Amino acid sequence: MDAAEAKQAAIAFIDGCHIKSYVYDLRQVQNRASETTTTFNFRASFSRPSRVEPISKAVAYCTYYVSGTSDLPVVSYRIENDTYVHHAAENVAFSEVWLDRVISRKLKVSKFLSCQTPFDRSRLTTPGLVDKMSS
């Protein structure tokens, strides 16, 4: 399996999870290789941009590990900085609930600590929201 096939396998996995209310960007990161297999790593950034908020206040990251063959790819994933890697053989399905939980946690933290850049604040179009975010 090459990197393009592995990326398609990761996209097919995400699409199969019916993540409808989020958009994502999938990028390849460092691969892991051993004598017997190569695992392709991809990182997805999930967000919910809108016309009012083109830059989300928070995003959720998920790392996908793709190995196997192009006929039978094996996709595992890890959400944010969790130490546990979820495997396809488990009965735990990847869903929007996990992404909602991560983003909810980040929004709670953002009430105490803003990590937005001046560019991020300039993209907010809701009147008065820029003033609230900068104070």
Backbone hydrogen bonds in HBPLUS format (Angstrom, degrees):
<---DONOR---> <-ACCEPTOR-->    atom                        ^
c    i                          cat <-CA-CA->   ^        H-A-AA   ^      H-
h    n   atom  resd res      DA  || num        DHA   H-A  angle D-A-AA Bond
n    s   type  num  typ     dist DA aas  dist angle  dist       angle   num
A0006-ALA N   A0002-ASP O   2.97 MM   4  6.23 155.5  2.03 151.3 159.2     1
A0007-LYS N   A0003-ALA O   2.87 MM   4  6.08 153.9  1.94 147.7 154.6     2
A0008-GLN N   A0004-ALA O   3.04 MM   4  6.29 155.9  2.10 143.8 150.1     3
A0009-ALA N   A0005-GLU O   2.96 MM   4  6.23 147.6  2.07 142.9 151.8     4
A0010-ALA N   A0006-ALA O   2.98 MM   4  6.32 152.7  2.06 147.4 154.4     5
A0011-ILE N   A0007-LYS O   2.92 MM   4  6.20 159.7  1.97 151.6 157.1     6
A0012-ALA N   A0008-GLN O   2.86 MM   4  6.03 158.8  1.90 145.9 152.0     7
A0013-PHE N   A0009-ALA O   2.94 MM   4  6.15 150.1  2.03 142.3 150.5     8
A0014-ILE N   A0010-ALA O   2.98 MM   4  6.28 164.4  2.00 152.8 155.8     9
A0015-ASP N   A0011-ILE O   2.84 MM   4  6.04 169.6  1.85 156.3 159.6    10
A0016-GLY N   A0012-ALA O   2.88 MM   4  5.94 143.4  2.02 139.0 149.0    11
A0017-CYS N   A0014-ILE O   3.03 MM   3  5.25 149.3  2.13 104.1 113.7    12
A0018-HIS N   A0015-ASP O   3.26 MM   3  5.54 165.2  2.29 108.7 112.6    13
A0023-VAL N   A0047-SER O   2.89 MM  24  5.58 165.7  1.91 162.7 166.9    14
A0047-SER N   A0023-VAL O   2.98 MM  24  5.58 158.0  2.02 156.6 162.9    15
A0025-ASP N   A0045-SER O   3.18 MM  20  5.32 141.1  2.34 128.4 139.5    16
A0045-SER N   A0025-ASP O   3.00 MM  20  5.32 149.3  2.09 139.7 148.7    17
A0027-ARG N   A0043-ARG O   3.00 MM  16  5.37 163.0  2.03 139.0 143.8    18
A0043-ARG N   A0027-ARG O   2.72 MM  16  5.37 160.0  1.76 157.8 162.7    19
A0029-VAL N   A0041-ASN O   2.87 MM  12  5.40 168.2  1.88 134.6 138.4    20
A0032-ARG N   A0039-THR O   2.97 MM   7  5.15 161.9  2.01 151.3 155.9    21
A0039-THR N   A0032-ARG O   2.71 MM   7  5.15 178.5  1.71 169.9 170.3    22
A0034-SER N   A0037-THR O   2.86 MM   3  5.45 164.2  1.89 169.2 174.1    23
A0040-PHE N   A0066-VAL O   2.77 MM  26  5.06 161.2  1.81 157.1 153.4    24
A0066-VAL N   A0040-PHE O   2.79 MM  26  5.06 170.1  1.80 153.2 156.6    25
A0042-PHE N   A0064-TYR O   2.86 MM  22  5.08 155.9  1.92 147.9 154.4    26
A0064-TYR N   A0042-PHE O   2.68 MM  22  5.08 163.9  1.71 153.9 159.8    27
A0044-ALA N   A0062-CYS O   2.78 MM  18  5.23 171.4  1.78 161.4 162.6    28
A0062-CYS N   A0044-ALA O   2.94 MM  18  5.23 150.9  2.03 146.4 153.5    29
A0046-PHE N   A0060-ALA O   2.75 MM  14  5.11 176.9  1.76 161.9 161.7    30
A0060-ALA N   A0046-PHE O   2.98 MM  14  5.11 159.8  2.02 143.2 149.5    31
A0050-SER N   A0053-GLU O   2.91 MM   3  4.90 167.6  1.93 120.3 123.9    32
A0080-GLU N   A0061-TYR O   2.73 MM  19  5.00 162.1  1.76 146.1 149.4    33
A0063-THR N   A0078-ARG O   2.85 MM  15  5.23 164.1  1.88 160.8 161.1    34
A0078-ARG N   A0063-THR O   2.86 MM  15  5.23 147.5  1.97 148.4 158.1    35
A0065-TYR N   A0076-SER O   2.79 MM  11  5.07 165.7  1.81 141.3 145.4    36
A0076-SER N   A0065-TYR O   2.91 MM  11  5.07 160.1  1.95 145.0 151.7    37
A0067-SER N   A0074-VAL O   2.95 MM   7  5.21 158.0  2.00 144.8 151.9    38
A0074-VAL N   A0067-SER O   2.80 MM   7  5.21 165.8  1.82 143.1 144.2    39
A0077-TYR N   A0086-HIS O   2.94 MM   9  5.30 155.5  2.00 145.9 154.0    40
A0086-HIS N   A0077-TYR O   2.76 MM   9  5.30 155.0  1.82 173.2 164.6    41
A0082-ASP N   A0079-ILE O   3.04 MM   3  5.86 164.5  2.06 145.9 149.1    42
A0090-GLU N   A0087-HIS O   3.10 MM   3  5.69 157.7  2.15 115.0 121.7    43
A0098-TRP N   A0095-SER O   3.23 MM   3  5.83 136.7  2.43 111.2 119.0    44
A0100-ASP N   A0096-GLU O   2.74 MM   4  5.97 162.7  1.77 159.7 164.8    45
A0101-ARG N   A0097-VAL O   3.01 MM   4  6.18 153.5  2.08 143.2 149.7    46
A0102-VAL N   A0098-TRP O   3.16 MM   4  6.46 158.0  2.21 147.0 151.8    47
A0103-ILE N   A0099-LEU O   2.99 MM   4  6.20 171.7  1.99 158.6 160.6    48
A0104-SER N   A0100-ASP O   2.84 MM   4  5.90 157.4  1.90 147.9 154.9    49
A0105-ARG N   A0101-ARG O   3.06 MM   4  6.20 158.4  2.10 144.1 149.5    50
A0106-LYS N   A0102-VAL O   3.01 MM   4  6.30 157.1  2.06 148.6 155.0    51
A0107-LEU N   A0103-ILE O   2.89 MM   4  6.10 153.3  1.96 150.3 157.4    52
A0108-LYS N   A0104-SER O   3.06 MM   4  6.32 149.8  2.16 146.4 153.9    53
A0109-VAL N   A0105-ARG O   3.13 MM   4  6.44 156.3  2.19 146.2 152.2    54
A0110-SER N   A0106-LYS O   2.89 MM   4  6.10 148.1  1.99 143.4 152.9    55
A0111-LYS N   A0108-LYS O   3.31 MM   3  5.55 150.0  2.40 100.4 108.8    56
A0112-PHE N   A0109-VAL O   2.93 MM   3  5.57 151.1  2.01 117.1 125.1    57
A0113-LEU N   A0109-VAL O   3.04 MM   4  6.25 142.3  2.18 143.4 154.6    58
A0121-ARG N   A0117-THR O   3.08 MM   4  6.44 163.5  2.11 156.8 160.3    59
A0122-SER N   A0118-PRO O   2.94 MM   4  6.15 143.7  2.07 142.1 152.3    60
A0122-SER N   A0119-PHE O   3.07 MM   3  5.01 119.6  2.45  93.1 108.7    61
A0123-ARG N   A0120-ASP O   3.11 MM   3  5.34 145.1  2.23 103.6 113.6    62
A0124-LEU N   A0121-ARG O   3.31 MM   3  5.48 159.2  2.36 104.4 110.4    63
A0129-LEU N   A0126-THR O   3.05 MM   3  5.47 154.8  2.12 127.2 134.8    64
A0132-LYS N   A0128-GLY O   3.16 MM   4  6.42 156.5  2.21 146.3 152.6    65
A0133-MET N   A0129-LEU O   2.94 MM   4  6.10 154.8  2.00 149.6 156.1    66
A0134-SER N   A0130-VAL O   3.07 MM   4  6.21 146.5  2.18 146.7 154.9    67
